[in-house]
Amino acid sequence: MNLAASRPLYLRGLKLAWRVLVCILMAGLAIWCMMAIYYSNLPAGWLRGLGAIGFGIGTVVLFVRMRPWWLARLVFFGGAACVIIWFLLTPPSNNRDWQPDVAILPYTEIDNDQVTIHNIRNCEYRSETDYTVRHYDKTFDLSKLQSVDLYVVYWGSPMIAHTMLSFGFAGGDYVCFSIETRKEKGEAYSAIKGFFRQFELTYVIGDERDLVRLRTNFRGEQVYLY
């Protein structure tokens, strides 16, 4: 008797659906691993491309040639785990040839309610890419904090936004905080590279005349204040 044929139809359907789901998940994981290798910190573009293609070809050969299937899956998941661990352990760096607007890091000194922020950015913009970098230091009295404003910035898809916080003090002083990618000279932003951790992040502490006006007057982005 054919045991497989004697099983209820729904059980055979569930088994087939499970196999299809596992295949889809493994294909997705293989594609992710290839992209993680391609967008990695390997020193040369050809090496990243070769590594990504090699992983893809190796995966296909593995499932075509290796038997039993459970062993092929075990080897595949082991290789994918190595890529994931390598991806997660990729260290950030503070020593790169940074763009001038993010080259200098801010820092603070706190004395009770007195907070001195060093290197507050206040660039003079002639265009988005043509600007003179300027910084200044300023002391704020936390007891005179009067407002906290949330800026939401849309630059493309309505599903993705950038947020900034601005703190207002008595006397009309404001200081704005923005977490941004710390790009190197000649480096352009890429959402895909960002998903694969190819940008360091930095706190930009700046004047509203810098952080907000850059987006409204020079980038033409939609900025909402809450």
N, CA and C atoms as a LAMMPS dump frame, in Angstrom:
ITEM: TIMESTEP
0
ITEM: NUMBER OF ATOMS
678
ITEM: BOX BOUNDS ff ff ff
-5.0000000000000000e+02 5.0000000000000000e+02
-5.0000000000000000e+02 5.0000000000000000e+02
-5.0000000000000000e+02 5.0000000000000000e+02
ITEM: ATOMS id mol type element x y z
1 1 1 N 0.846 -1.199 0
2 1 2 C 0 0 0
3 1 3 C 0.877 1.242 0
4 2 1 N 0.501 2.227 -0.788
5 2 2 C 1.208 3.51 -0.824
6 2 3 C 0.713 4.356 0.336
7 3 1 N 1.593 4.505 1.382
8 3 2 C 1.183 5.227 2.579
9 3 3 C 0.902 6.695 2.283
10 4 1 N 1.727 7.294 1.372
11 4 2 C 1.523 8.705 1.052
12 4 3 C 0.166 8.921 0.417
13 5 1 N -0.25 7.978 -0.452
14 5 2 C -1.536 8.123 -1.129
15 5 3 C -2.691 7.908 -0.171
16 6 1 N -2.441 7.124 0.922
17 6 2 C -3.522 6.827 1.862
18 6 3 C -3.753 7.948 2.863
19 7 1 N -2.839 8.934 2.94
20 7 2 C -3.024 10.035 3.876
21 7 3 C -4.153 10.936 3.405
22 8 1 N -4.852 11.573 4.348
23 8 2 C -5.896 12.52 3.953
24 8 3 C -5.325 13.617 3.059
25 9 1 N -6.14 14.095 2.163
26 9 2 C -5.694 15.093 1.193
27 9 3 C -5.204 16.361 1.878
28 10 1 N -5.855 16.76 2.978
29 10 2 C -5.46 18.014 3.62
30 10 3 C -4.073 17.902 4.252
31 11 1 N -3.717 16.669 4.743
32 11 2 C -2.387 16.482 5.313
33 11 3 C -1.323 16.596 4.232
34 12 1 N -1.594 16.014 3.067
35 12 2 C -0.639 16.144 1.972
36 12 3 C -0.528 17.602 1.527
37 13 1 N -1.655 18.327 1.55
38 13 2 C -1.629 19.736 1.19
39 13 3 C -0.824 20.555 2.182
40 14 1 N -0.991 20.256 3.493
41 14 2 C -0.225 20.969 4.517
42 14 3 C 1.274 20.695 4.386
43 15 1 N 1.616 19.436 4.097
44 15 2 C 3.029 19.091 3.949
45 15 3 C 3.641 19.822 2.757
46 16 1 N 2.892 19.887 1.654
47 16 2 C 3.377 20.596 0.477
48 16 3 C 3.518 22.086 0.762
49 17 1 N 2.535 22.657 1.469
50 17 2 C 2.597 24.083 1.801
51 17 3 C 3.793 24.383 2.699
52 18 1 N 4.063 23.471 3.648
53 18 2 C 5.211 23.65 4.538
54 18 3 C 6.517 23.633 3.74
55 19 1 N 6.63 22.704 2.806
56 19 2 C 7.843 22.63 2.001
57 19 3 C 8.026 23.888 1.152
58 20 1 N 6.921 24.367 0.585
59 20 2 C 6.998 25.596 -0.221
60 20 3 C 7.412 26.772 0.65
61 21 1 N 6.837 26.871 1.861
62 21 2 C 7.174 27.963 2.771
63 21 3 C 8.65 27.917 3.155
64 22 1 N 9.164 26.717 3.473
65 22 2 C 10.58 26.576 3.829
66 22 3 C 11.468 26.996 2.656
67 23 1 N 11.082 26.599 1.448
68 23 2 C 11.878 26.974 0.267
69 23 3 C 11.889 28.484 0.068
70 24 1 N 10.73 29.117 0.272
71 24 2 C 10.656 30.577 0.131
72 24 3 C 11.527 31.267 1.18
73 25 1 N 11.454 30.783 2.418
74 25 2 C 12.26 31.373 3.498
75 25 3 C 13.755 31.207 3.23
76 26 1 N 14.158 30.037 2.758
77 26 2 C 15.575 29.815 2.47
78 26 3 C 16.028 30.668 1.298
79 27 1 N 15.165 30.829 0.276
80 27 2 C 15.525 31.686 -0.86
81 27 3 C 15.668 33.135 -0.406
82 28 1 N 14.744 33.584 0.449
83 28 2 C 14.84 34.944 0.972
84 28 3 C 16.089 35.147 1.807
85 29 1 N 16.426 34.153 2.631
86 29 2 C 17.626 34.246 3.45
87 29 3 C 18.878 34.263 2.581
88 30 1 N 18.892 33.463 1.526
89 30 2 C 20.043 33.445 0.62
90 30 3 C 20.223 34.793 -0.065
91 31 1 N 19.11 35.395 -0.503
92 31 2 C 19.192 36.719 -1.152
93 31 3 C 19.68 37.765 -0.157
94 32 1 N 19.166 37.698 1.084
95 32 2 C 19.627 38.644 2.102
96 32 3 C 21.122 38.497 2.345
97 33 1 N 21.607 37.258 2.447
98 33 2 C 23.038 37.026 2.678
99 33 3 C 23.87 37.572 1.524
100 34 1 N 23.391 37.384 0.293
101 34 2 C 24.119 37.902 -0.862
102 34 3 C 24.201 39.426 -0.808
103 35 1 N 23.091 40.071 -0.437
104 35 2 C 23.094 41.53 -0.351
105 35 3 C 23.959 42.012 0.808
106 36 1 N 23.936 41.283 1.927
107 36 2 C 24.769 41.66 3.068
108 36 3 C 26.25 41.591 2.696
109 37 1 N 26.624 40.604 1.914
110 37 2 C 28.018 40.496 1.47
111 37 3 C 28.343 41.617 0.485
112 38 1 N 27.395 41.88 -0.437
113 38 2 C 27.651 42.899 -1.465
114 38 3 C 27.79 44.296 -0.854
115 39 1 N 26.992 44.568 0.191
116 39 2 C 27.049 45.89 0.829
117 39 3 C 27.895 45.865 2.102
118 40 1 N 28.835 44.958 2.177
119 40 2 C 29.67 44.823 3.369
120 40 3 C 30.838 45.806 3.312
121 41 1 N 31.698 45.705 4.316
122 41 2 C 32.875 46.576 4.403
123 41 3 C 34.114 45.944 3.774
124 42 1 N 33.933 44.958 2.914
125 42 2 C 35.09 44.409 2.215
126 42 3 C 35.76 45.517 1.412
127 43 1 N 37.082 45.494 1.286
128 43 2 C 37.808 46.669 0.789
129 43 3 C 37.609 47.008 -0.68
130 44 1 N 37.177 46.073 -1.509
131 44 2 C 37.068 46.344 -2.942
132 44 3 C 35.705 45.915 -3.465
133 45 1 N 35.179 46.7 -4.425
134 45 2 C 33.88 46.389 -4.985
135 45 3 C 33.844 45.045 -5.676
136 46 1 N 34.917 44.715 -6.403
137 46 2 C 34.926 43.43 -7.113
138 46 3 C 34.919 42.267 -6.125
139 47 1 N 35.531 42.466 -4.955
140 47 2 C 35.567 41.405 -3.957
141 47 3 C 34.18 41.196 -3.349
142 48 1 N 33.462 42.302 -3.119
143 48 2 C 32.093 42.185 -2.594
144 48 3 C 31.186 41.49 -3.603
145 49 1 N 31.308 41.889 -4.863
146 49 2 C 30.488 41.252 -5.894
147 49 3 C 30.805 39.782 -6.052
148 50 1 N 32.096 39.442 -6.024
149 50 2 C 32.509 38.051 -6.154
150 50 3 C 32.001 37.223 -4.978
151 51 1 N 32.068 37.788 -3.78
152 51 2 C 31.592 37.07 -2.602
153 51 3 C 30.095 36.826 -2.657
154 52 1 N 29.317 37.841 -3.097
155 52 2 C 27.864 37.692 -3.185
156 52 3 C 27.484 36.649 -4.224
157 53 1 N 28.112 36.724 -5.4
158 53 2 C 27.822 35.739 -6.452
159 53 3 C 28.246 34.346 -6.016
160 54 1 N 29.39 34.253 -5.349
161 54 2 C 29.88 32.961 -4.878
162 54 3 C 28.924 32.321 -3.88
163 55 1 N 28.347 33.137 -2.987
164 55 2 C 27.398 32.595 -2.021
165 55 3 C 26.155 32.075 -2.747
166 56 1 N 25.673 32.829 -3.736
167 56 2 C 24.48 32.397 -4.469
168 56 3 C 24.718 31.116 -5.247
169 57 1 N 25.845 31.052 -5.97
170 57 2 C 26.157 29.845 -6.743
171 57 3 C 26.38 28.664 -5.808
172 58 1 N 27.07 28.901 -4.704
173 58 2 C 27.317 27.837 -3.747
174 58 3 C 26.038 27.271 -3.166
175 59 1 N 25.056 28.145 -2.934
176 59 2 C 23.763 27.689 -2.412
177 59 3 C 23.058 26.784 -3.411
178 60 1 N 23.055 27.191 -4.694
179 60 2 C 22.408 26.38 -5.734
180 60 3 C 23.096 25.024 -5.862
181 61 1 N 24.433 25.032 -5.924
182 61 2 C 25.181 23.778 -6.052
183 61 3 C 24.945 22.883 -4.845
184 62 1 N 24.872 23.479 -3.671
185 62 2 C 24.664 22.718 -2.441
186 62 3 C 23.374 21.905 -2.507
187 63 1 N 22.279 22.536 -2.913
188 63 2 C 21.002 21.845 -2.921
189 63 3 C 20.834 20.926 -4.126
190 64 1 N 21.621 21.142 -5.168
191 64 2 C 21.567 20.243 -6.325
192 64 3 C 22.375 18.984 -6.085
193 65 1 N 23.519 19.125 -5.425
194 65 2 C 24.455 18.004 -5.339
195 65 3 C 24.451 17.255 -4.013
196 66 1 N 24.146 17.951 -2.909
197 66 2 C 24.309 17.307 -1.602
198 66 3 C 23.049 16.544 -1.201
199 67 1 N 23.236 15.355 -0.724
200 67 2 C 22.174 14.522 -0.177
201 67 3 C 22.681 13.889 1.12
202 68 1 N 21.838 13.652 2.099
203 68 2 C 20.393 13.889 2.148
204 68 3 C 20.048 15.374 2.28
205 69 1 N 18.745 15.676 2.099
206 69 2 C 18.304 17.059 2.109
207 69 3 C 18.562 17.743 3.453
208 70 1 N 18.391 16.99 4.538
209 70 2 C 18.568 17.618 5.838
210 70 3 C 20 18.105 6.029
211 71 1 N 20.958 17.372 5.451
212 71 2 C 22.352 17.787 5.558
213 71 3 C 22.605 19.046 4.723
214 72 1 N 21.996 19.119 3.544
215 72 2 C 22.132 20.309 2.709
216 72 3 C 21.567 21.532 3.425
217 73 1 N 20.407 21.361 4.054
218 73 2 C 19.814 22.474 4.788
219 73 3 C 20.675 22.878 5.972
220 74 1 N 21.25 21.896 6.654
221 74 2 C 22.102 22.187 7.804
222 74 3 C 23.328 22.998 7.383
223 75 1 N 23.964 22.595 6.286
224 75 2 C 25.131 23.331 5.792
225 75 3 C 24.737 24.748 5.375
226 76 1 N 23.578 24.868 4.698
227 76 2 C 23.124 26.192 4.258
228 76 3 C 22.891 27.116 5.445
229 77 1 N 22.152 26.64 6.447
230 77 2 C 21.861 27.489 7.599
231 77 3 C 23.137 27.81 8.381
232 78 1 N 24.101 26.888 8.378
233 78 2 C 25.373 27.176 9.016
234 78 3 C 26.106 28.306 8.306
235 79 1 N 26.123 28.262 6.954
236 79 2 C 26.76 29.334 6.196
237 79 3 C 26.044 30.659 6.377
238 80 1 N 24.696 30.63 6.378
239 80 2 C 23.923 31.859 6.582
240 80 3 C 24.175 32.429 7.972
241 81 1 N 24.312 31.547 8.978
242 81 2 C 24.588 32.012 10.337
243 81 3 C 25.931 32.725 10.411
244 82 1 N 26.916 32.214 9.684
245 82 2 C 28.231 32.87 9.659
246 82 3 C 28.129 34.272 9.075
247 83 1 N 27.35 34.423 7.993
248 83 2 C 27.169 35.743 7.382
249 83 3 C 26.458 36.685 8.349
250 84 1 N 25.428 36.194 9.04
251 84 2 C 24.672 37.028 9.974
252 84 3 C 25.558 37.483 11.13
253 85 1 N 26.359 36.558 11.673
254 85 2 C 27.249 36.918 12.788
255 85 3 C 28.269 37.948 12.334
256 86 1 N 28.849 37.74 11.152
257 86 2 C 29.807 38.701 10.591
258 86 3 C 29.144 40.07 10.402
259 87 1 N 27.909 40.06 9.914
260 87 2 C 27.159 41.293 9.7
261 87 3 C 26.937 42.035 11.014
262 88 1 N 26.528 41.302 12.06
263 88 2 C 26.223 41.935 13.338
264 88 3 C 27.472 42.417 14.066
265 89 1 N 28.604 41.798 13.813
266 89 2 C 29.839 42.156 14.51
267 89 3 C 30.684 43.168 13.746
268 90 1 N 30.174 43.663 12.599
269 90 2 C 30.923 44.68 11.869
270 90 3 C 31.011 45.941 12.719
271 91 1 N 32.201 46.388 13.089
272 91 2 C 32.317 47.512 14.027
273 91 3 C 32.186 48.857 13.313
274 92 1 N 31.6 49.853 13.982
275 92 2 C 31.617 51.212 13.431
276 92 3 C 32.998 51.823 13.599
277 93 1 N 33.229 52.937 12.925
278 93 2 C 34.525 53.611 13.022
279 93 3 C 34.309 55.095 13.263
280 94 1 N 35.205 55.684 14.021
281 94 2 C 35.18 57.123 14.243
282 94 3 C 36.27 57.825 13.442
283 95 1 N 37.015 57.05 12.67
284 95 2 C 38.161 57.596 11.937
285 95 3 C 37.981 57.377 10.443
286 96 1 N 37.267 58.31 9.81
287 96 2 C 37.088 58.288 8.364
288 96 3 C 37.244 59.711 7.838
289 97 1 N 37.282 59.841 6.528
290 97 2 C 37.384 61.16 5.909
291 97 3 C 35.972 61.719 5.772
292 98 1 N 35.481 62.326 6.86
293 98 2 C 34.084 62.717 6.94
294 98 3 C 33.784 63.96 6.124
295 99 1 N 32.512 64.102 5.726
296 99 2 C 32.062 65.354 5.134
297 99 3 C 32.191 66.459 6.174
298 100 1 N 32.472 67.698 5.748
299 100 2 C 32.751 68.769 6.716
300 100 3 C 31.624 69.031 7.707
301 101 1 N 30.352 68.85 7.288
302 101 2 C 29.244 69.183 8.177
303 101 3 C 29.056 68.183 9.306
304 102 1 N 29.677 67.012 9.209
305 102 2 C 29.574 66.015 10.288
306 102 3 C 30.946 65.591 10.804
307 103 1 N 31.978 66.349 10.46
308 103 2 C 33.342 65.966 10.853
309 103 3 C 33.6 66.237 12.33
310 104 1 N 32.976 67.283 12.884
311 104 2 C 33.217 67.684 14.271
312 104 3 C 32.046 67.214 15.132
313 105 1 N 32.345 66.459 16.179
314 105 2 C 31.301 65.914 17.043
315 105 3 C 30.971 66.877 18.183
316 106 1 N 29.697 66.98 18.546
317 106 2 C 29.331 67.797 19.712
318 106 3 C 29.582 67.031 21.011
319 107 1 N 29.723 67.783 22.101
320 107 2 C 29.803 67.166 23.423
321 107 3 C 29.316 68.178 24.448
322 108 1 N 29.011 67.698 25.633
323 108 2 C 28.415 68.57 26.647
324 108 3 C 29.196 68.506 27.955
325 109 1 N 29.036 69.558 28.736
326 109 2 C 29.521 69.615 30.113
327 109 3 C 28.344 70.02 30.99
328 110 1 N 28.092 69.261 32.044
329 110 2 C 26.913 69.474 32.878
330 110 3 C 27.342 69.893 34.283
331 111 1 N 26.776 71.014 34.749
332 111 2 C 27.02 71.506 36.104
333 111 3 C 25.675 71.875 36.71
334 112 1 N 25.081 70.903 37.424
335 112 2 C 23.729 71.064 37.953
336 112 3 C 22.765 71.385 36.805
337 113 1 N 22.115 72.565 36.84
338 113 2 C 21.162 72.925 35.786
339 113 3 C 21.838 73.591 34.591
340 114 1 N 23.114 73.824 34.685
341 114 2 C 23.83 74.493 33.6
342 114 3 C 24.45 73.444 32.668
343 115 1 N 24.012 73.451 31.416
344 115 2 C 24.524 72.51 30.419
345 115 3 C 25.209 73.303 29.318
346 116 1 N 26.496 73.078 29.162
347 116 2 C 27.253 73.733 28.099
348 116 3 C 27.42 72.755 26.95
349 117 1 N 26.9 73.123 25.799
350 117 2 C 27.006 72.288 24.598
351 117 3 C 28.094 72.878 23.704
352 118 1 N 29.053 72.054 23.386
353 118 2 C 30.155 72.471 22.517
354 118 3 C 29.892 71.994 21.081
355 119 1 N 30.316 72.797 20.145
356 119 2 C 30.225 72.475 18.705
357 119 3 C 28.778 72.387 18.222
358 120 1 N 27.971 73.372 18.6
359 120 2 C 26.626 73.496 18.034
360 120 3 C 26.786 73.961 16.584
361 121 1 N 26.187 73.238 15.67
362 121 2 C 26.404 73.538 14.25
363 121 3 C 25.463 74.642 13.773
364 122 1 N 26.025 75.578 13.006
365 122 2 C 25.236 76.662 12.429
366 122 3 C 25.846 77.024 11.079
367 123 1 N 25.688 76.122 10.113
368 123 2 C 26.305 76.316 8.8
369 123 3 C 25.641 77.473 8.06
370 124 1 N 26.444 78.151 7.257
371 124 2 C 25.934 79.184 6.345
372 124 3 C 25.749 78.537 4.976
373 125 1 N 24.497 78.342 4.568
374 125 2 C 24.194 77.618 3.329
375 125 3 C 23.973 78.591 2.172
376 126 1 N 24.634 78.283 1.068
377 126 2 C 24.348 78.949 -0.201
378 126 3 C 23.536 78.022 -1.1
379 127 1 N 23.714 76.714 -0.906
380 127 2 C 22.894 75.666 -1.504
381 127 3 C 23.05 74.445 -0.611
382 128 1 N 22.374 73.354 -0.973
383 128 2 C 22.468 72.148 -0.14
384 128 3 C 23.89 71.639 -0.028
385 129 1 N 24.671 71.775 -1.086
386 129 2 C 26.031 71.229 -1.105
387 129 3 C 27.114 72.3 -1
388 130 1 N 26.727 73.569 -1.045
389 130 2 C 27.688 74.671 -0.961
390 130 3 C 27.424 75.423 0.333
391 131 1 N 28.306 75.253 1.297
392 131 2 C 28.073 75.852 2.608
393 131 3 C 29.396 76.068 3.328
394 132 1 N 29.346 76.955 4.297
395 132 2 C 30.492 77.205 5.173
396 132 3 C 30.158 76.641 6.55
397 133 1 N 30.985 75.741 7.036
398 133 2 C 30.716 75.091 8.323
399 133 3 C 31.11 76.028 9.463
400 134 1 N 30.165 76.218 10.38
401 134 2 C 30.43 77.048 11.559
402 134 3 C 29.904 76.327 12.791
403 135 1 N 30.599 76.489 13.903
404 135 2 C 30.173 75.92 15.182
405 135 3 C 30.354 76.96 16.281
406 136 1 N 29.577 76.808 17.342
407 136 2 C 29.751 77.67 18.497
408 136 3 C 29.389 76.89 19.757
409 137 1 N 29.795 77.398 20.903
410 137 2 C 29.475 76.816 22.207
411 137 3 C 28.436 77.699 22.899
412 138 1 N 27.567 77.075 23.671
413 138 2 C 26.555 77.856 24.383
414 138 3 C 26.125 77.115 25.641
415 139 1 N 25.864 77.88 26.707
416 139 2 C 25.405 77.31 27.966
417 139 3 C 23.897 77.548 28.11
418 140 1 N 23.169 76.495 28.463
419 140 2 C 21.717 76.57 28.646
420 140 3 C 21.375 76.26 30.089
421 141 1 N 20.389 76.977 30.609
422 141 2 C 19.901 76.782 31.973
423 141 3 C 18.649 75.902 31.902
424 142 1 N 18.747 74.666 32.381
425 142 2 C 17.619 73.729 32.285
426 142 3 C 16.403 74.204 33.068
427 143 1 N 16.6 75.026 34.081
428 143 2 C 15.462 75.539 34.842
429 143 3 C 14.636 76.514 34.007
430 144 1 N 15.17 76.978 32.89
431 144 2 C 14.463 77.921 32.027
432 144 3 C 13.941 77.244 30.752
433 145 1 N 13.931 75.917 30.761
434 145 2 C 13.375 75.193 29.624
435 145 3 C 11.872 75.438 29.541
436 146 1 N 11.391 75.869 28.372
437 146 2 C 9.983 76.233 28.215
438 146 3 C 9.227 75.36 27.22
439 147 1 N 9.919 74.72 26.28
440 147 2 C 9.198 73.978 25.248
441 147 3 C 10.068 72.863 24.692
442 148 1 N 9.377 71.846 24.182
443 148 2 C 10.021 70.776 23.418
444 148 3 C 9.192 70.579 22.154
445 149 1 N 9.789 70.82 21.005
446 149 2 C 9.095 70.698 19.727
447 149 3 C 9.617 69.489 18.962
448 150 1 N 8.683 68.797 18.319
449 150 2 C 9.038 67.655 17.483
450 150 3 C 8.87 68.043 16.019
451 151 1 N 9.945 67.92 15.255
452 151 2 C 9.903 68.135 13.81
453 151 3 C 9.835 66.776 13.11
454 152 1 N 8.93 66.667 12.163
455 152 2 C 8.826 65.466 11.335
456 152 3 C 9.079 65.884 9.893
457 153 1 N 10.07 65.258 9.265
458 153 2 C 10.528 65.669 7.935
459 153 3 C 10.266 64.544 6.947
460 154 1 N 9.558 64.87 5.869
461 154 2 C 9.313 63.916 4.78
462 154 3 C 10.099 64.367 3.561
463 155 1 N 10.873 63.435 2.996
464 155 2 C 11.67 63.778 1.817
465 155 3 C 11.339 62.917 0.598
466 156 1 N 10.464 61.951 0.757
467 156 2 C 10.142 61.069 -0.358
468 156 3 C 8.875 60.3 -0.054
469 157 1 N 9.038 59.042 0.288
470 157 2 C 7.894 58.196 0.6
471 157 3 C 7.197 58.686 1.866
472 158 1 N 5.861 58.749 1.871
473 158 2 C 5.148 59.151 3.087
474 158 3 C 5.249 58.125 4.203
475 159 1 N 5.788 56.927 3.89
476 159 2 C 5.945 55.887 4.9
477 159 3 C 7.234 56.045 5.698
478 160 1 N 8.116 56.953 5.258
479 160 2 C 9.415 57.136 5.92
480 160 3 C 9.569 58.609 6.272
481 161 1 N 9.992 58.886 7.492
482 161 2 C 10.184 60.269 7.921
483 161 3 C 11.409 60.364 8.82
484 162 1 N 11.954 61.573 8.872
485 162 2 C 13.065 61.87 9.769
486 162 3 C 12.54 62.762 10.882
487 163 1 N 12.954 62.527 12.109
488 163 2 C 12.476 63.321 13.237
489 163 3 C 13.621 64.075 13.894
490 164 1 N 13.281 65.245 14.439
491 164 2 C 14.24 66.059 15.184
492 164 3 C 13.532 66.627 16.411
493 165 1 N 14.269 66.848 17.474
494 165 2 C 13.735 67.471 18.683
495 165 3 C 14.404 68.823 18.885
496 166 1 N 13.595 69.826 19.208
497 166 2 C 14.13 71.159 19.46
498 166 3 C 13.674 71.624 20.842
499 167 1 N 14.621 72.085 21.644
500 167 2 C 14.344 72.524 23.009
501 167 3 C 14.407 74.05 23.058
502 168 1 N 13.327 74.653 23.585
503 168 2 C 13.256 76.107 23.669
504 168 3 C 13.435 76.596 25.098
505 169 1 N 14.18 77.69 25.24
506 169 2 C 14.484 78.249 26.558
507 169 3 C 14.009 79.7 26.614
508 170 1 N 13.856 80.192 27.827
509 170 2 C 13.477 81.592 28.025
510 170 3 C 14.493 82.498 27.332
511 171 1 N 13.975 83.546 26.699
512 171 2 C 14.86 84.451 25.981
513 171 3 C 14.953 84.142 24.498
514 172 1 N 14.219 83.112 24.061
515 172 2 C 14.207 82.81 22.631
516 172 3 C 15.347 81.945 22.142
517 173 1 N 16.026 81.238 23.057
518 173 2 C 17.105 80.338 22.645
519 173 3 C 16.544 78.95 22.321
520 174 1 N 16.992 78.383 21.224
521 174 2 C 16.58 77.051 20.814
522 174 3 C 17.814 76.24 20.438
523 175 1 N 17.754 74.944 20.73
524 175 2 C 18.807 74.035 20.291
525 175 3 C 18.138 72.764 19.778
526 176 1 N 18.57 72.309 18.609
527 176 2 C 17.887 71.231 17.895
528 176 3 C 18.79 70.009 17.819
529 177 1 N 18.188 68.83 17.997
530 177 2 C 18.916 67.565 17.978
531 177 3 C 18.416 66.708 16.819
532 178 1 N 19.353 66.171 16.054
533 178 2 C 18.999 65.331 14.911
534 178 3 C 19.993 64.176 14.83
535 179 1 N 19.475 62.931 14.756
536 179 2 C 20.334 61.757 14.57
537 179 3 C 20.419 61.486 13.074
538 180 1 N 21.621 61.526 12.517
539 180 2 C 21.792 61.453 11.072
540 180 3 C 22.914 60.501 10.703
541 181 1 N 22.927 60.104 9.428
542 181 2 C 24.047 59.313 8.928
543 181 3 C 25.284 60.206 8.849
544 182 1 N 26.395 59.651 9.256
545 182 2 C 27.66 60.402 9.211
546 182 3 C 28.404 59.977 7.938
547 183 1 N 28.16 60.727 6.878
548 183 2 C 28.666 60.334 5.559
549 183 3 C 30.109 60.786 5.366
550 184 1 N 30.83 59.968 4.609
551 184 2 C 32.188 60.324 4.226
552 184 3 C 32.161 61.244 3.012
553 185 1 N 33.285 61.886 2.744
554 185 2 C 33.373 62.763 1.574
555 185 3 C 33.105 61.952 0.305
556 186 1 N 32.228 62.497 -0.541
557 186 2 C 31.885 61.828 -1.788
558 186 3 C 30.86 60.721 -1.636
559 187 1 N 30.382 60.469 -0.421
560 187 2 C 29.427 59.39 -0.184
561 187 3 C 28.009 59.931 -0.215
562 188 1 N 27.131 59.252 -0.947
563 188 2 C 25.727 59.644 -1.029
564 188 3 C 24.881 58.703 -0.187
565 189 1 N 23.746 59.227 0.27
566 189 2 C 22.865 58.398 1.089
567 189 3 C 22.16 57.364 0.229
568 190 1 N 22.017 56.166 0.767
569 190 2 C 21.287 55.09 0.118
570 190 3 C 20.493 54.349 1.186
571 191 1 N 19.177 54.238 0.969
572 191 2 C 18.345 53.534 1.943
573 191 3 C 18.747 52.068 2.048
574 192 1 N 19.108 51.46 0.906
575 192 2 C 19.512 50.046 0.925
576 192 3 C 20.797 49.878 1.723
577 193 1 N 21.788 50.735 1.485
578 193 2 C 23.026 50.659 2.26
579 193 3 C 22.753 50.899 3.741
580 194 1 N 21.794 51.778 4.034
581 194 2 C 21.446 52.025 5.422
582 194 3 C 20.87 50.798 6.093
583 195 1 N 20.021 50.052 5.384
584 195 2 C 19.466 48.824 5.937
585 195 3 C 20.561 47.8 6.23
586 196 1 N 21.66 47.877 5.5
587 196 2 C 22.76 46.934 5.707
588 196 3 C 23.908 47.554 6.496
589 197 1 N 23.588 48.552 7.311
590 197 2 C 24.491 49.107 8.323
591 197 3 C 25.785 49.639 7.714
592 198 1 N 25.671 50.342 6.611
593 198 2 C 26.859 50.864 5.947
594 198 3 C 27.081 52.351 6.216
595 199 1 N 26.36 52.887 7.188
596 199 2 C 26.584 54.268 7.608
597 199 3 C 26.753 54.309 9.12
598 200 1 N 27.744 55.066 9.582
599 200 2 C 27.788 55.393 10.993
600 200 3 C 26.706 56.443 11.274
601 201 1 N 26.242 56.493 12.51
602 201 2 C 25.262 57.488 12.921
603 201 3 C 25.913 58.498 13.847
604 202 1 N 25.392 59.709 13.833
605 202 2 C 25.937 60.738 14.705
606 202 3 C 24.812 61.635 15.199
607 203 1 N 24.976 62.186 16.385
608 203 2 C 24.08 63.224 16.868
609 203 3 C 24.553 64.558 16.304
610 204 1 N 23.698 65.223 15.551
611 204 2 C 23.978 66.585 15.107
612 204 3 C 23.195 67.514 16.018
613 205 1 N 23.887 68.354 16.762
614 205 2 C 23.256 69.36 17.61
615 205 3 C 23.463 70.696 16.916
616 206 1 N 22.369 71.323 16.555
617 206 2 C 22.506 72.518 15.734
618 206 3 C 21.474 73.575 16.037
619 207 1 N 21.7 74.725 15.441
620 207 2 C 20.756 75.821 15.421
621 207 3 C 19.56 75.422 14.561
622 208 1 N 18.365 75.897 14.907
623 208 2 C 17.225 75.67 14.016
624 208 3 C 17.461 76.313 12.656
625 209 1 N 18.227 77.417 12.63
626 209 2 C 18.537 78.08 11.356
627 209 3 C 19.356 77.174 10.457
628 210 1 N 20.023 76.202 11.046
629 210 2 C 20.78 75.216 10.27
630 210 3 C 19.899 74.013 9.953
631 211 1 N 19.521 73.255 10.966
632 211 2 C 18.887 71.955 10.753
633 211 3 C 17.509 72.063 10.105
634 212 1 N 16.732 73.054 10.481
635 212 2 C 15.386 73.186 9.912
636 212 3 C 15.442 73.913 8.569
637 213 1 N 16.159 75.032 8.509
638 213 2 C 16.2 75.823 7.267
639 213 3 C 16.852 75.058 6.126
640 214 1 N 17.83 74.182 6.435
641 214 2 C 18.433 73.349 5.399
642 214 3 C 17.373 72.535 4.685
643 215 1 N 16.417 72.021 5.441
644 215 2 C 15.404 71.126 4.862
645 215 3 C 14.272 71.882 4.183
646 216 1 N 13.895 73.034 4.73
647 216 2 C 12.787 73.782 4.137
648 216 3 C 13.225 74.646 2.962
649 217 1 N 14.39 75.295 3.076
650 217 2 C 14.801 76.288 2.074
651 217 3 C 15.694 75.738 0.98
652 218 1 N 16.436 74.663 1.266
653 218 2 C 17.438 74.209 0.3
654 218 3 C 17.167 72.8 -0.222
655 219 1 N 16.577 71.945 0.579
656 219 2 C 16.247 70.594 0.112
657 219 3 C 14.813 70.484 -0.388
658 220 1 N 13.967 71.444 -0.057
659 220 2 C 12.58 71.407 -0.491
660 220 3 C 11.782 70.276 0.124
661 221 1 N 12.125 69.893 1.354
662 221 2 C 11.426 68.796 2.014
663 221 3 C 10.218 69.324 2.791
664 222 1 N 9.291 68.427 3.091
665 222 2 C 8.11 68.796 3.872
666 222 3 C 8.427 68.648 5.353
667 223 1 N 8.279 69.741 6.093
668 223 2 C 8.623 69.753 7.515
669 223 3 C 7.377 70.122 8.318
670 224 1 N 7.06 69.277 9.295
671 224 2 C 5.897 69.505 10.153
672 224 3 C 6.372 69.704 11.592
673 225 1 N 5.792 70.672 12.27
674 225 2 C 6.157 70.993 13.646
675 225 3 C 5.018 70.607 14.574
676 226 1 N 5.354 69.845 15.633
677 226 2 C 4.374 69.434 16.628
678 226 3 C 4.819 69.916 18.007
